[in-house]
Amino acid sequence: MSATEGTRPEIVTPALLRDWPLPATASSKYGRGQVLVVGGSRGTPGAAMLAAVASLRAGAGRLTLAVADSVAVALAVAVPESGVVGLPETAGGSVRGDAADRLAGTVASSDAVLIGPGFDDADETAALLRGLAPHVGTDTWVVLDAYALGVLPGLDDVVTALAGRLVLTPNSGEAERLLGEDIDDDDLPDAVARIARRYDAVVSCYGTVADPSGRRWQMSTGFGGLATSGSGDVMAGALCGLLARGADRQQAACWGTHLHAAAGDRLAARIGPTGFLARELLDELPVVLAELGA
């Protein structure tokens, strides 16, 4: 499957995705891919939990959650399908930047790593990213979300270390930080493409996906009901799960963004156009996958 070069995007439809099938599902949990989600400060553990469960709903086989020590036991109970690693935290409950050594082995053995959901301290997040980057396996994909995106413009060493392996899932405010400029809504698709080139990343932002070569894709589904707390964590987690299953960056971004949007459409039809919850998206993800034959 090829996408249109240049500024004209390929429209992502169910037919396009069926012609771009995901890798076949393996028979073992290790064969279906290992995901590591790093996030979850004391005040925001739910963000990491949503992302982690989304990765399993997208078909990943083995999950590890790395969160602040104070919430590790609670999340281990809330997500019994996951292994949980407690990370040192500041007095305020933020995951500390010197936690990387505790994760070195897990990062190296993971197929896909998601960093950022539930982080709440920019300096500690930047230090953690610097500490984790040298441990990332050469075949490991890295998805950055939330605070991990906000600090990326000052981390050229991290961008260089992870060149060709990054996937970014910014909202509009984070996109502005990544470029260091204001972005009008009409200019957002072009801005997403510029982010992809600047960071050598595949980028998904509000229904637009772009890669560093200039290729772009545009979703044909999804609407404003997805603008609810935790929704972005679900999308980032689903995308990470697809990477772990063996999809490449472009495929995982297009499939993951569509799954998130289509799950919202299903809830809108059943519950209403606004008021559904991010956690309700999770149960819709495997249904949408089944409808697409994946």
N, C-alpha and C positions, 0 to 999 in steps of 0.2 A: 504494500500500500504506500503510495507516495502522496505528499501534500503539495499544494501549489506553492511555487517559489514567489518571493517578492511580497508586495503589500496586500495582495488579494488573499483573504483567508479561505481555507477549506471549511465548509459548514459541517459540523459534527452532527450526524443523524444516526438513528439506530441502524439503518442500512449500511452506513459507512463503517460503524463499529463491527457489525457482523462480518464485513469483508476484511476486517483487521483483527482477527481473533486473538484472544489472550493465549499465552502458552498453556498447554494441556495441564490439568491439575494432576500433581503427583500423588502417589499412594501413601506417602509418609509425611508427618508433620515437618520434618527437616527438608524433605523434597519440596514442600509447598512454601518454604522460605521462612527465615528467622527475622523478626522485627524487634528493634529496640526503640522504645519511646522514652525520651529524656525530657522531663518537665516537672510540673506539679509542685509548686511551692506550697507552703502551709495554708495560705489563704485561697489557693486556686487549684486544688487537686483534681477537680472535676474535668478541667480541660484535658489533662493527660489521660484520664480515664476514658473520655469520649473518643479521643484519638486512638487509644489502644484498642478499644472494642471495635472501632471502625476498621482497623487493619485486619482483625479476624473476620469480620463480616464481609470483607472484600476477598477473603480466601487465604490469607497468610496462615502458616501452619503452627508457628511457635512464637510466643510473645514474651518479652521482658519489659517491665516498667521500671524506670529509675526515677525516683521522686524523693522529696525531702523526707528525712528520717521520721519526722513527727506525723506524717500521713501514710507511711509505708504500710503499716499493719492494716489500717482501714482500707487501703486500696487492694491489698492482698485478699481481703475478705470480699470486697465489692467485685473484684475481677478474679475469681478463683482459677480461671483459665491461664492466668499469667504468673510468671515468676516476677518477684518484686525485689529491687535493690534499693535500700535506703541510702540517701546521700547527705553529707554534712550540710548544715544550714546555718544561716546567720541568726542573730538574736531576733530579728524580725520575721524569720521563717523562710527567707529566700534561699534557694540552693546555692551553695558556695562555689566560687570559681575554681577552687582547688580540689574539686570532687572528681576530676578526670581520671586520676590513677585508680580509683575504685571501679571504673568502668572499662579500663583498657582492654581486658580480654574479651568482654562482651561486645564492645564496639568492633573489635577486629574480626569476630566470628559472625557478625550479623550480616544478612543480605541487604537490609535497608534500615536506616536509622532516621528517626524523626526527632528533631531537637527544637524545643521552644514552647510547646503548649503549657500554659500555666506558669511560665517564668515571669518575674515581676521586678527584677533588678538588672538594669542595663550593664553596669560594670561587672557584676558577678557573671552574667551571661556571656559577656565578651571574653572574660578570663577562661570560662569553661570551654567555649568554642576553641580558643587557642590551645587549651590543654588536650582536647579530644581529637583535633584534626590529625596529629601525627599517628594516632592509633587506628584511624579508619582504614579498613582493608582496601586493597587496590581495586577490588570488584564490588565494593559496597557503595550503594546509593545513599545520598544524604539529603533529606528533606528539611528545610528550615522554615519555621513558622513563628509568628508573634514576635516576642522580644529578640529571638535569634535573627530575625530580619532587620529589626530596628538598629542593631549594632553592626551589621555587616559592612556598611560603607567605611568604617574605620579599621577593617580587618583584612587588608590586602593579602597578608600572609596566609590567612585561612582560605580565602578565595583561590589563591594560587595552589595551595596544598590539595584542594578539593576540585580542581579544574576538571571539567567533563563529567562530574558526578553529582552536581548540585541540582536540586529542584526547589524552587521558591514558590510560596503560596501567599503573596501579600494581599492585604486589603488596600484600598485607595490611599489611606494615610501612610501605610508602610511603603507603598510604591513611590510616594513622594519622597520619603526618606532615602530610599535606595538610589534615587536619581538626584536628590538634592534640589528639587524644584517643585513648584506647584503644577498640578495636572488638572486640566479641565476634563469633564466627562467625555466630551467628544474626542479628546486626544488620548484617552486611556489605552486603546488598542496599540497605537504607535508607541506609547510609553512602555507598555509591556514588552514590546519587541526590543526597545533600547535597553531595558533591564536585562533581558536575556543575553544580549551581546556583551554588555558591560561585565556581567558576572559569569559568563560562560555557563549559563544555567538554562534549564527549561523552566518557564514561568507560567503559572496559572493565576489569573486575577479577574474576578467578576465575569467569568464566561469566555475570556480570551486566553488562549494558550499560545506561547511563542517559544521558539528555540534559538540557539545562537546563530544559526545559519540564515535567519530571516524568515523561516517558515512560520505560518500562523494558522490557527484553527479557531473557529467561533462556534460556541454552543448554540443549539437551536431550541433549547428548553430551559426551564428555570425561571424564577421570578422573585419579586421582592419579599415573599414570605420566608425566604432563606436568610434574611437579614435579622437574625436572632442570636442571642448569646449561645456560644458553643458550636454554631453551625460550621464555622471555618475549621474548628478542631476535627470535626467529623470528616470534612473533605480531605484535610491533610493526612489523617490516619488512613482513609480509604486509599488514597494515592500511594502511601507508603506500603500498604499491604499488597497492592498490585505490583509494585517494584519488587517486593520480596518474592512474589510468585514467578518472576522471570520476565515481566514486561520491561521494555526499555523506557527511557525517560519520557519521550514524546507520547508513546502509547499509554503509559500509566497516567500521564497528566490529562490526556483527552478522555480516557475511560473514566478516571476518577472524578473529573469535573462533571462529566455527563451523569455518572451514577448519583452524585450529590444533588444535581439539579433535578433529575428525574424522580429521585426519592422525595424531594420537596413537592413536585407536581402531584405525586400520588397522595401525599398528606393533604395538600390543598383541596383535592377533590373529595377526600373523605372527611376532613375536619373543618376546613375553611382556609381562605387565602392567607390569613394571619392567625397567630396564636398557637400553632403547633410548636413543639419543643425539639431542640436539637437531638435529644436522646431518642426521640421517636423516629428520626431519620435512620438510625442504626438498623432497625428491623426491616426497613424497606430495601436496604442495599442488596442483600442476597436475592430478593425478589426481582429487582431490576436486572441483576446479573443473569438470573434464570431466564428472564424474558429475552435477553440478548443471546442466549445459548452459551453462556459462559459459567 
